[in-house]
Amino acid sequence: MVWRREPDPQDTGPRADQPGSPVLDRRHFLDLAEREVQKARQFHYPVSLVTVLVESLDTDAVPRTGEAIRTLIRRSDVIGLVPGLSALHLLLRDAMLSETRRVVERIRASATASSVTVKFGAACLPATAQTLYELMEQADQAAVQSEPGP
């Protein structure tokens, strides 16, 4: 997968400037995530990125999944849409992979009650990656290769 910083003109998902939107569009997510990764490297704390692939015939499944995930993570964590894919990225501040696994398990348990199938992948700075784009690439590859959950 190739990642660009420019906003995608096809990105019609929820925007950060819409009142009550729990999921950021791509541009806002990348801006916040890049700043967070820079701070994490400067102040030596971990940041994890989780890719959530959503498999459903319902066209509203990804935004609804993002809204549900928002209730399961901390306020300081960030959710963004991945344009062109039925996917979300979660940036978990000050979270090593062990904490990230617990978050993924909470999301997986919540997805069990819904009509979507989800696949997860995760990466952590500095444990497995050094840049935001390395985090995204590693988490995306892990999600694609993972077994689907309910």
Secondary structure, 3 states (H helix, E strand, C coil): CCCCCCCCCCCCCCCCCCCCCCCECHHHHHHHHHHHHHHHHHHCCCEEEEEEEEECCCCCHHHHHHHHHHCCCCCCCEEEEECCCCEEEEEEECCCHHHHHHHHHHHHHHHHCCCCEEEEEEEEECCCCCCHHHHHHHHHHHHHHCCCEC
